[in-house]
């Protein structure tokens, strides 16, 4: 997977970071403190910060990398190392499907923050599960990220939000993360 990994890292990932930052930045309240859970190298959060210099962003991850674009501290994957209501926003970008039970982290986010921003997958399209597994392997396996392939349908997400007393203020389904023709396969 050398060529595929190179292509993803040099072409797809950089575009994806820019597109996601442009979607996320307007969702954050003014002067918000943001905790990026599962931030990886923090590049996405740094880009959000570039677009929104009024916000402060820190990250936590179970695998803290040697080079990060934002301050990152380790956490155990289940309990956020933050006091109750200590941040304005918790951000999960393609993180919850890497957990055995996404509800655990949703509860933790509700405990520490006023708002939650989630970007994750919706397993709904034809061959959706297989496509998501492929994308996860290409994007995450080389970093040692857990791959339990715990993808939810829109109905699963809605049940979880209802069960946890969370209300959805915005639900975007067309992010256009990938260029044509890749969009036809991966942006469904």
Rosetta constraint file for C-alpha pairs under 8 A:
AtomPair CA 1 CA 5 HARMONIC 5.81 0.50
AtomPair CA 1 CA 138 HARMONIC 7.96 0.50
AtomPair CA 2 CA 6 HARMONIC 6.11 0.50
AtomPair CA 3 CA 7 HARMONIC 6.07 0.50
AtomPair CA 4 CA 8 HARMONIC 6.10 0.50
AtomPair CA 4 CA 138 HARMONIC 7.38 0.50
AtomPair CA 5 CA 9 HARMONIC 6.05 0.50
AtomPair CA 5 CA 138 HARMONIC 6.19 0.50
AtomPair CA 5 CA 139 HARMONIC 7.51 0.50
AtomPair CA 6 CA 10 HARMONIC 5.97 0.50
AtomPair CA 7 CA 11 HARMONIC 5.53 0.50
AtomPair CA 7 CA 12 HARMONIC 6.77 0.50
AtomPair CA 8 CA 12 HARMONIC 4.71 0.50
AtomPair CA 8 CA 13 HARMONIC 5.78 0.50
AtomPair CA 8 CA 138 HARMONIC 7.37 0.50
AtomPair CA 8 CA 139 HARMONIC 7.03 0.50
AtomPair CA 9 CA 13 HARMONIC 5.26 0.50
AtomPair CA 9 CA 14 HARMONIC 7.25 0.50
AtomPair CA 9 CA 139 HARMONIC 7.84 0.50
AtomPair CA 10 CA 14 HARMONIC 6.54 0.50
AtomPair CA 11 CA 15 HARMONIC 6.55 0.50
AtomPair CA 12 CA 16 HARMONIC 6.04 0.50
AtomPair CA 12 CA 178 HARMONIC 6.83 0.50
AtomPair CA 13 CA 17 HARMONIC 6.12 0.50
AtomPair CA 14 CA 18 HARMONIC 6.45 0.50
AtomPair CA 15 CA 19 HARMONIC 6.22 0.50
AtomPair CA 15 CA 177 HARMONIC 7.02 0.50
AtomPair CA 15 CA 178 HARMONIC 7.35 0.50
AtomPair CA 16 CA 20 HARMONIC 6.00 0.50
AtomPair CA 16 CA 177 HARMONIC 5.21 0.50
AtomPair CA 16 CA 178 HARMONIC 6.95 0.50
AtomPair CA 17 CA 21 HARMONIC 6.03 0.50
AtomPair CA 17 CA 43 HARMONIC 7.30 0.50
AtomPair CA 17 CA 44 HARMONIC 5.30 0.50
AtomPair CA 17 CA 47 HARMONIC 7.45 0.50
AtomPair CA 18 CA 22 HARMONIC 6.30 0.50
AtomPair CA 18 CA 44 HARMONIC 7.53 0.50
AtomPair CA 18 CA 47 HARMONIC 7.05 0.50
AtomPair CA 19 CA 23 HARMONIC 6.44 0.50
AtomPair CA 19 CA 175 HARMONIC 7.51 0.50
AtomPair CA 19 CA 176 HARMONIC 7.63 0.50
AtomPair CA 19 CA 177 HARMONIC 6.10 0.50
AtomPair CA 20 CA 24 HARMONIC 6.06 0.50
AtomPair CA 20 CA 44 HARMONIC 7.49 0.50
AtomPair CA 20 CA 175 HARMONIC 7.64 0.50
AtomPair CA 20 CA 177 HARMONIC 7.44 0.50
AtomPair CA 21 CA 25 HARMONIC 5.76 0.50
AtomPair CA 21 CA 44 HARMONIC 6.25 0.50
AtomPair CA 21 CA 45 HARMONIC 7.50 0.50
AtomPair CA 21 CA 47 HARMONIC 6.00 0.50
AtomPair CA 21 CA 48 HARMONIC 4.94 0.50
AtomPair CA 21 CA 51 HARMONIC 7.71 0.50
AtomPair CA 22 CA 26 HARMONIC 7.27 0.50
AtomPair CA 22 CA 48 HARMONIC 7.32 0.50
AtomPair CA 22 CA 51 HARMONIC 7.67 0.50
AtomPair CA 23 CA 27 HARMONIC 7.45 0.50
AtomPair CA 23 CA 175 HARMONIC 7.76 0.50
AtomPair CA 24 CA 28 HARMONIC 7.01 0.50
AtomPair CA 24 CA 48 HARMONIC 7.10 0.50
AtomPair CA 24 CA 117 HARMONIC 7.82 0.50
AtomPair CA 25 CA 48 HARMONIC 5.45 0.50
AtomPair CA 25 CA 49 HARMONIC 7.90 0.50
AtomPair CA 25 CA 51 HARMONIC 6.60 0.50
AtomPair CA 25 CA 52 HARMONIC 6.29 0.50
AtomPair CA 27 CA 117 HARMONIC 7.90 0.50
AtomPair CA 28 CA 32 HARMONIC 6.61 0.50
AtomPair CA 28 CA 89 HARMONIC 7.47 0.50
AtomPair CA 30 CA 54 HARMONIC 6.56 0.50
AtomPair CA 30 CA 55 HARMONIC 6.86 0.50
AtomPair CA 31 CA 54 HARMONIC 4.84 0.50
AtomPair CA 31 CA 55 HARMONIC 4.69 0.50
AtomPair CA 31 CA 56 HARMONIC 7.30 0.50
AtomPair CA 32 CA 54 HARMONIC 7.33 0.50
AtomPair CA 32 CA 55 HARMONIC 4.89 0.50
AtomPair CA 32 CA 56 HARMONIC 6.45 0.50
AtomPair CA 32 CA 87 HARMONIC 7.77 0.50
AtomPair CA 32 CA 88 HARMONIC 5.61 0.50
AtomPair CA 32 CA 89 HARMONIC 6.98 0.50
AtomPair CA 33 CA 55 HARMONIC 5.87 0.50
AtomPair CA 33 CA 56 HARMONIC 4.88 0.50
AtomPair CA 33 CA 57 HARMONIC 6.07 0.50
AtomPair CA 33 CA 87 HARMONIC 5.30 0.50
AtomPair CA 33 CA 88 HARMONIC 5.16 0.50
AtomPair CA 33 CA 89 HARMONIC 6.36 0.50
AtomPair CA 34 CA 55 HARMONIC 7.15 0.50
AtomPair CA 34 CA 56 HARMONIC 6.02 0.50
AtomPair CA 34 CA 57 HARMONIC 4.73 0.50
AtomPair CA 34 CA 58 HARMONIC 6.43 0.50
AtomPair CA 34 CA 87 HARMONIC 6.16 0.50
AtomPair CA 34 CA 88 HARMONIC 6.09 0.50
AtomPair CA 34 CA 89 HARMONIC 4.77 0.50
AtomPair CA 34 CA 90 HARMONIC 5.77 0.50
AtomPair CA 34 CA 91 HARMONIC 6.97 0.50
AtomPair CA 35 CA 57 HARMONIC 5.91 0.50
AtomPair CA 35 CA 58 HARMONIC 5.18 0.50
AtomPair CA 35 CA 59 HARMONIC 5.44 0.50
AtomPair CA 35 CA 60 HARMONIC 7.38 0.50
AtomPair CA 35 CA 87 HARMONIC 6.85 0.50
AtomPair CA 35 CA 89 HARMONIC 6.29 0.50
AtomPair CA 35 CA 90 HARMONIC 4.80 0.50
AtomPair CA 35 CA 91 HARMONIC 6.04 0.50
AtomPair CA 36 CA 45 HARMONIC 7.08 0.50
AtomPair CA 36 CA 57 HARMONIC 7.02 0.50
AtomPair CA 36 CA 58 HARMONIC 6.15 0.50
AtomPair CA 36 CA 59 HARMONIC 4.52 0.50
AtomPair CA 36 CA 60 HARMONIC 6.39 0.50
AtomPair CA 36 CA 90 HARMONIC 6.02 0.50
AtomPair CA 36 CA 91 HARMONIC 4.75 0.50
AtomPair CA 36 CA 92 HARMONIC 6.34 0.50
AtomPair CA 36 CA 93 HARMONIC 7.94 0.50
AtomPair CA 37 CA 59 HARMONIC 5.82 0.50
AtomPair CA 37 CA 60 HARMONIC 5.11 0.50
AtomPair CA 37 CA 61 HARMONIC 6.17 0.50
AtomPair CA 37 CA 90 HARMONIC 6.95 0.50
AtomPair CA 37 CA 91 HARMONIC 6.00 0.50
AtomPair CA 37 CA 92 HARMONIC 5.53 0.50
AtomPair CA 37 CA 93 HARMONIC 7.76 0.50
AtomPair CA 37 CA 95 HARMONIC 7.48 0.50
AtomPair CA 38 CA 59 HARMONIC 7.19 0.50
AtomPair CA 38 CA 60 HARMONIC 5.83 0.50
AtomPair CA 38 CA 61 HARMONIC 4.42 0.50
AtomPair CA 38 CA 62 HARMONIC 6.99 0.50
AtomPair CA 38 CA 92 HARMONIC 6.91 0.50
AtomPair CA 38 CA 93 HARMONIC 7.52 0.50
AtomPair CA 38 CA 95 HARMONIC 5.92 0.50
AtomPair CA 39 CA 43 HARMONIC 8.00 0.50
AtomPair CA 39 CA 44 HARMONIC 7.73 0.50
AtomPair CA 39 CA 45 HARMONIC 7.52 0.50
AtomPair CA 39 CA 59 HARMONIC 5.70 0.50
AtomPair CA 39 CA 60 HARMONIC 6.33 0.50
AtomPair CA 39 CA 61 HARMONIC 6.01 0.50
AtomPair CA 39 CA 72 HARMONIC 7.85 0.50
AtomPair CA 39 CA 93 HARMONIC 7.63 0.50
AtomPair CA 40 CA 61 HARMONIC 6.48 0.50
AtomPair CA 40 CA 63 HARMONIC 7.36 0.50
AtomPair CA 40 CA 64 HARMONIC 6.99 0.50
AtomPair CA 40 CA 65 HARMONIC 6.97 0.50
AtomPair CA 40 CA 68 HARMONIC 7.69 0.50
AtomPair CA 41 CA 64 HARMONIC 7.76 0.50
AtomPair CA 41 CA 65 HARMONIC 6.25 0.50
AtomPair CA 41 CA 67 HARMONIC 6.61 0.50
AtomPair CA 41 CA 68 HARMONIC 4.44 0.50
AtomPair CA 41 CA 69 HARMONIC 6.12 0.50
AtomPair CA 41 CA 70 HARMONIC 7.67 0.50
AtomPair CA 42 CA 46 HARMONIC 6.16 0.50
AtomPair CA 42 CA 59 HARMONIC 7.01 0.50
AtomPair CA 42 CA 68 HARMONIC 5.60 0.50
AtomPair CA 42 CA 69 HARMONIC 4.97 0.50
AtomPair CA 42 CA 70 HARMONIC 5.39 0.50
AtomPair CA 42 CA 71 HARMONIC 7.99 0.50
AtomPair CA 42 CA 72 HARMONIC 7.70 0.50
AtomPair CA 43 CA 47 HARMONIC 6.23 0.50
AtomPair CA 43 CA 68 HARMONIC 7.29 0.50
AtomPair CA 43 CA 69 HARMONIC 5.45 0.50
AtomPair CA 43 CA 70 HARMONIC 7.50 0.50
AtomPair CA 44 CA 48 HARMONIC 6.26 0.50
AtomPair CA 45 CA 49 HARMONIC 6.08 0.50
AtomPair CA 45 CA 57 HARMONIC 6.64 0.50
AtomPair CA 45 CA 69 HARMONIC 7.85 0.50
AtomPair CA 45 CA 70 HARMONIC 7.13 0.50
AtomPair CA 46 CA 50 HARMONIC 6.14 0.50
AtomPair CA 46 CA 57 HARMONIC 7.81 0.50
AtomPair CA 46 CA 69 HARMONIC 5.96 0.50
AtomPair CA 46 CA 70 HARMONIC 6.24 0.50
AtomPair CA 47 CA 51 HARMONIC 6.36 0.50
AtomPair CA 48 CA 52 HARMONIC 5.95 0.50
AtomPair CA 49 CA 53 HARMONIC 5.16 0.50
AtomPair CA 49 CA 54 HARMONIC 7.60 0.50
AtomPair CA 49 CA 55 HARMONIC 6.31 0.50
AtomPair CA 49 CA 56 HARMONIC 7.13 0.50
AtomPair CA 49 CA 57 HARMONIC 7.05 0.50
AtomPair CA 57 CA 70 HARMONIC 7.14 0.50
AtomPair CA 57 CA 71 HARMONIC 7.95 0.50
AtomPair CA 58 CA 70 HARMONIC 6.10 0.50
AtomPair CA 58 CA 71 HARMONIC 5.34 0.50
AtomPair CA 58 CA 72 HARMONIC 6.11 0.50
AtomPair CA 59 CA 70 HARMONIC 6.87 0.50
AtomPair CA 59 CA 71 HARMONIC 6.09 0.50
AtomPair CA 59 CA 72 HARMONIC 4.44 0.50
AtomPair CA 59 CA 73 HARMONIC 6.41 0.50
AtomPair CA 60 CA 64 HARMONIC 7.76 0.50
AtomPair CA 60 CA 72 HARMONIC 5.13 0.50
AtomPair CA 60 CA 73 HARMONIC 4.87 0.50
AtomPair CA 60 CA 74 HARMONIC 5.47 0.50
AtomPair CA 60 CA 75 HARMONIC 6.07 0.50
AtomPair CA 60 CA 80 HARMONIC 7.98 0.50
AtomPair CA 61 CA 72 HARMONIC 6.97 0.50
AtomPair CA 61 CA 73 HARMONIC 6.59 0.50
AtomPair CA 61 CA 74 HARMONIC 5.20 0.50
AtomPair CA 61 CA 75 HARMONIC 5.77 0.50
AtomPair CA 61 CA 77 HARMONIC 7.33 0.50
AtomPair CA 62 CA 74 HARMONIC 5.48 0.50
AtomPair CA 62 CA 75 HARMONIC 5.26 0.50
AtomPair CA 62 CA 76 HARMONIC 5.81 0.50
AtomPair CA 62 CA 77 HARMONIC 5.74 0.50
AtomPair CA 63 CA 74 HARMONIC 6.89 0.50
AtomPair CA 63 CA 144 HARMONIC 7.97 0.50
AtomPair CA 63 CA 145 HARMONIC 7.66 0.50
AtomPair CA 64 CA 72 HARMONIC 6.81 0.50
AtomPair CA 64 CA 73 HARMONIC 6.89 0.50
AtomPair CA 64 CA 74 HARMONIC 5.98 0.50
AtomPair CA 68 CA 72 HARMONIC 7.13 0.50
AtomPair CA 75 CA 79 HARMONIC 7.09 0.50
AtomPair CA 75 CA 80 HARMONIC 6.54 0.50
AtomPair CA 75 CA 81 HARMONIC 6.61 0.50
AtomPair CA 76 CA 80 HARMONIC 7.80 0.50
AtomPair CA 77 CA 99 HARMONIC 7.83 0.50
AtomPair CA 77 CA 105 HARMONIC 7.96 0.50
AtomPair CA 78 CA 104 HARMONIC 6.37 0.50
AtomPair CA 78 CA 105 HARMONIC 6.00 0.50
AtomPair CA 78 CA 108 HARMONIC 7.71 0.50
AtomPair CA 79 CA 105 HARMONIC 7.38 0.50
AtomPair CA 79 CA 108 HARMONIC 6.48 0.50
AtomPair CA 80 CA 108 HARMONIC 6.32 0.50
AtomPair CA 80 CA 109 HARMONIC 7.68 0.50
AtomPair CA 80 CA 112 HARMONIC 7.84 0.50
AtomPair CA 82 CA 86 HARMONIC 6.47 0.50
AtomPair CA 82 CA 112 HARMONIC 6.40 0.50
AtomPair CA 83 CA 112 HARMONIC 6.12 0.50
AtomPair CA 84 CA 111 HARMONIC 5.39 0.50
AtomPair CA 84 CA 112 HARMONIC 4.39 0.50
AtomPair CA 84 CA 113 HARMONIC 7.35 0.50
AtomPair CA 85 CA 111 HARMONIC 6.22 0.50
AtomPair CA 85 CA 112 HARMONIC 4.17 0.50
AtomPair CA 85 CA 113 HARMONIC 4.86 0.50
AtomPair CA 85 CA 114 HARMONIC 6.61 0.50
AtomPair CA 86 CA 112 HARMONIC 5.51 0.50
AtomPair CA 86 CA 113 HARMONIC 6.37 0.50
AtomPair CA 87 CA 112 HARMONIC 6.16 0.50
AtomPair CA 87 CA 113 HARMONIC 4.98 0.50
AtomPair CA 87 CA 114 HARMONIC 7.12 0.50
AtomPair CA 88 CA 113 HARMONIC 5.04 0.50
AtomPair CA 88 CA 114 HARMONIC 5.05 0.50
AtomPair CA 88 CA 115 HARMONIC 6.25 0.50
AtomPair CA 89 CA 113 HARMONIC 5.28 0.50
AtomPair CA 89 CA 114 HARMONIC 5.96 0.50
AtomPair CA 89 CA 115 HARMONIC 4.77 0.50
AtomPair CA 89 CA 116 HARMONIC 5.43 0.50
AtomPair CA 89 CA 117 HARMONIC 7.09 0.50
AtomPair CA 90 CA 109 HARMONIC 5.91 0.50
AtomPair CA 90 CA 112 HARMONIC 7.80 0.50
AtomPair CA 90 CA 113 HARMONIC 6.01 0.50
AtomPair CA 90 CA 115 HARMONIC 6.49 0.50
AtomPair CA 90 CA 116 HARMONIC 4.86 0.50
AtomPair CA 90 CA 117 HARMONIC 6.29 0.50
AtomPair CA 91 CA 116 HARMONIC 5.83 0.50
AtomPair CA 91 CA 117 HARMONIC 4.73 0.50
AtomPair CA 91 CA 118 HARMONIC 5.99 0.50
AtomPair CA 92 CA 96 HARMONIC 6.90 0.50
AtomPair CA 92 CA 116 HARMONIC 7.71 0.50
AtomPair CA 92 CA 117 HARMONIC 6.21 0.50
AtomPair CA 92 CA 118 HARMONIC 4.82 0.50
AtomPair CA 92 CA 119 HARMONIC 6.21 0.50
AtomPair CA 92 CA 120 HARMONIC 7.70 0.50
AtomPair CA 93 CA 117 HARMONIC 7.95 0.50
AtomPair CA 93 CA 118 HARMONIC 5.84 0.50
AtomPair CA 93 CA 119 HARMONIC 4.62 0.50
AtomPair CA 93 CA 120 HARMONIC 6.11 0.50
AtomPair CA 94 CA 98 HARMONIC 7.82 0.50
AtomPair CA 94 CA 118 HARMONIC 7.79 0.50
AtomPair CA 94 CA 119 HARMONIC 5.71 0.50
AtomPair CA 94 CA 120 HARMONIC 4.55 0.50
AtomPair CA 94 CA 121 HARMONIC 7.09 0.50
AtomPair CA 95 CA 99 HARMONIC 7.34 0.50
AtomPair CA 95 CA 120 HARMONIC 6.99 0.50
AtomPair CA 96 CA 101 HARMONIC 7.93 0.50
AtomPair CA 96 CA 102 HARMONIC 5.12 0.50
AtomPair CA 96 CA 105 HARMONIC 7.53 0.50
AtomPair CA 96 CA 120 HARMONIC 7.02 0.50
AtomPair CA 96 CA 150 HARMONIC 7.97 0.50
AtomPair CA 97 CA 102 HARMONIC 6.84 0.50
AtomPair CA 97 CA 120 HARMONIC 7.26 0.50
AtomPair CA 97 CA 121 HARMONIC 7.68 0.50
AtomPair CA 97 CA 148 HARMONIC 7.32 0.50
AtomPair CA 97 CA 149 HARMONIC 6.18 0.50
AtomPair CA 97 CA 150 HARMONIC 4.61 0.50
AtomPair CA 97 CA 151 HARMONIC 5.40 0.50
AtomPair CA 97 CA 152 HARMONIC 7.69 0.50
AtomPair CA 98 CA 145 HARMONIC 7.73 0.50
AtomPair CA 98 CA 146 HARMONIC 5.86 0.50
AtomPair CA 98 CA 147 HARMONIC 5.67 0.50
AtomPair CA 98 CA 148 HARMONIC 5.82 0.50
AtomPair CA 98 CA 149 HARMONIC 6.57 0.50
AtomPair CA 98 CA 150 HARMONIC 6.46 0.50
AtomPair CA 99 CA 146 HARMONIC 7.69 0.50
AtomPair CA 99 CA 148 HARMONIC 6.91 0.50
AtomPair CA 99 CA 150 HARMONIC 7.07 0.50
AtomPair CA 100 CA 148 HARMONIC 6.86 0.50
AtomPair CA 100 CA 150 HARMONIC 7.05 0.50
AtomPair CA 101 CA 105 HARMONIC 7.71 0.50
AtomPair CA 102 CA 106 HARMONIC 6.31 0.50
AtomPair CA 103 CA 107 HARMONIC 6.06 0.50
AtomPair CA 103 CA 160 HARMONIC 7.02 0.50
AtomPair CA 104 CA 108 HARMONIC 6.39 0.50
AtomPair CA 105 CA 109 HARMONIC 6.02 0.50
AtomPair CA 106 CA 110 HARMONIC 6.18 0.50
AtomPair CA 106 CA 164 HARMONIC 7.82 0.50
AtomPair CA 107 CA 111 HARMONIC 6.21 0.50
AtomPair CA 107 CA 164 HARMONIC 7.08 0.50
AtomPair CA 108 CA 112 HARMONIC 6.37 0.50
AtomPair CA 109 CA 113 HARMONIC 5.79 0.50
AtomPair CA 109 CA 116 HARMONIC 6.79 0.50
AtomPair CA 110 CA 114 HARMONIC 6.92 0.50
AtomPair CA 110 CA 115 HARMONIC 7.33 0.50
AtomPair CA 110 CA 116 HARMONIC 7.38 0.50
AtomPair CA 121 CA 132 HARMONIC 7.87 0.50
AtomPair CA 121 CA 151 HARMONIC 6.46 0.50
AtomPair CA 121 CA 152 HARMONIC 7.09 0.50
AtomPair CA 122 CA 151 HARMONIC 6.79 0.50
AtomPair CA 122 CA 152 HARMONIC 5.76 0.50
AtomPair CA 122 CA 153 HARMONIC 5.00 0.50
AtomPair CA 122 CA 154 HARMONIC 5.76 0.50
AtomPair CA 123 CA 128 HARMONIC 5.57 0.50
AtomPair CA 123 CA 129 HARMONIC 6.14 0.50
AtomPair CA 123 CA 132 HARMONIC 7.91 0.50
AtomPair CA 123 CA 151 HARMONIC 5.88 0.50
AtomPair CA 123 CA 152 HARMONIC 5.58 0.50
AtomPair CA 123 CA 153 HARMONIC 4.76 0.50
AtomPair CA 123 CA 154 HARMONIC 7.42 0.50
AtomPair CA 124 CA 128 HARMONIC 5.90 0.50
AtomPair CA 124 CA 153 HARMONIC 5.97 0.50
AtomPair CA 124 CA 154 HARMONIC 7.63 0.50
AtomPair CA 125 CA 188 HARMONIC 6.44 0.50
AtomPair CA 127 CA 131 HARMONIC 6.17 0.50
AtomPair CA 128 CA 132 HARMONIC 6.07 0.50
AtomPair CA 129 CA 133 HARMONIC 6.16 0.50
AtomPair CA 129 CA 151 HARMONIC 7.50 0.50
AtomPair CA 130 CA 134 HARMONIC 6.24 0.50
AtomPair CA 131 CA 135 HARMONIC 6.22 0.50
AtomPair CA 131 CA 186 HARMONIC 7.09 0.50
AtomPair CA 132 CA 136 HARMONIC 6.05 0.50
AtomPair CA 132 CA 149 HARMONIC 7.90 0.50
AtomPair CA 133 CA 137 HARMONIC 6.20 0.50
AtomPair CA 133 CA 149 HARMONIC 6.38 0.50
AtomPair CA 134 CA 138 HARMONIC 6.29 0.50
AtomPair CA 135 CA 139 HARMONIC 6.04 0.50
AtomPair CA 136 CA 140 HARMONIC 5.57 0.50
AtomPair CA 136 CA 141 HARMONIC 7.18 0.50
AtomPair CA 136 CA 147 HARMONIC 7.22 0.50
AtomPair CA 136 CA 149 HARMONIC 8.00 0.50
AtomPair CA 137 CA 141 HARMONIC 4.94 0.50
AtomPair CA 137 CA 142 HARMONIC 7.98 0.50
AtomPair CA 137 CA 147 HARMONIC 7.60 0.50
AtomPair CA 138 CA 142 HARMONIC 7.69 0.50
AtomPair CA 140 CA 144 HARMONIC 6.78 0.50
AtomPair CA 140 CA 145 HARMONIC 5.58 0.50
AtomPair CA 140 CA 147 HARMONIC 8.00 0.50
AtomPair CA 141 CA 145 HARMONIC 5.85 0.50
AtomPair CA 141 CA 146 HARMONIC 7.76 0.50
AtomPair CA 141 CA 147 HARMONIC 7.61 0.50
AtomPair CA 152 CA 156 HARMONIC 5.49 0.50
AtomPair CA 152 CA 157 HARMONIC 6.41 0.50
AtomPair CA 153 CA 157 HARMONIC 6.42 0.50
AtomPair CA 154 CA 158 HARMONIC 6.17 0.50
AtomPair CA 155 CA 159 HARMONIC 6.12 0.50
AtomPair CA 156 CA 160 HARMONIC 6.20 0.50
AtomPair CA 157 CA 161 HARMONIC 6.20 0.50
AtomPair CA 158 CA 162 HARMONIC 6.12 0.50
AtomPair CA 159 CA 163 HARMONIC 5.97 0.50
AtomPair CA 160 CA 164 HARMONIC 6.11 0.50
AtomPair CA 161 CA 165 HARMONIC 6.03 0.50
AtomPair CA 161 CA 166 HARMONIC 4.79 0.50
AtomPair CA 161 CA 167 HARMONIC 6.58 0.50
AtomPair CA 161 CA 168 HARMONIC 7.77 0.50
AtomPair CA 162 CA 166 HARMONIC 5.92 0.50
AtomPair CA 162 CA 167 HARMONIC 7.24 0.50
AtomPair CA 174 CA 187 HARMONIC 7.32 0.50
AtomPair CA 174 CA 188 HARMONIC 7.88 0.50
AtomPair CA 175 CA 187 HARMONIC 7.55 0.50
AtomPair CA 176 CA 183 HARMONIC 6.84 0.50
AtomPair CA 176 CA 187 HARMONIC 6.31 0.50
AtomPair CA 177 CA 183 HARMONIC 7.31 0.50
AtomPair CA 177 CA 187 HARMONIC 6.73 0.50
AtomPair CA 178 CA 182 HARMONIC 5.81 0.50
AtomPair CA 178 CA 183 HARMONIC 4.89 0.50
AtomPair CA 178 CA 186 HARMONIC 7.18 0.50
AtomPair CA 178 CA 187 HARMONIC 6.65 0.50
AtomPair CA 179 CA 183 HARMONIC 5.54 0.50
AtomPair CA 180 CA 184 HARMONIC 6.73 0.50
AtomPair CA 181 CA 185 HARMONIC 7.51 0.50
AtomPair CA 182 CA 186 HARMONIC 6.00 0.50
AtomPair CA 182 CA 187 HARMONIC 7.58 0.50
AtomPair CA 183 CA 187 HARMONIC 4.71 0.50
AtomPair CA 183 CA 188 HARMONIC 7.35 0.50
AtomPair CA 184 CA 188 HARMONIC 6.73 0.50
